[in-house]
């Protein structure tokens, strides 16, 4: 067991480099964010690739996630807000979820 419970949240550089004097190191937190974004992109492209009139289980999950987030945006911002903010809110929600 760890001596410090916050130890699991420490950020460790994987690849260290700098751009114009700024630290632009690739860290374990960056790796987790890239993995989460890649996992979400892969799942939605895999689930929606065989788009069918009678959806499979993965397509139902993908469409359900879309409808859930769309409903939240509609309730908060109205129909006009759905057109403006759905792509941003959907992307942000999935990024945080992953």
TATACOR-V351495 format. One record per helix or strand of 2 or more residues. SS is the DSSP state (hx for helix, st for strand). FROM is the first residue (numbers start at 1). LEN is the number of residues. If there is no record, write none. Layout:
# TATACOR-V351495
ss,from,len
SS,FROM,LEN
SS,FROM,LEN
This chain:
# TATACOR-V351495
ss,from,len
hx,5,5
st,13,3
st,18,2
st,22,2
st,26,2
hx,28,22
hx,57,41
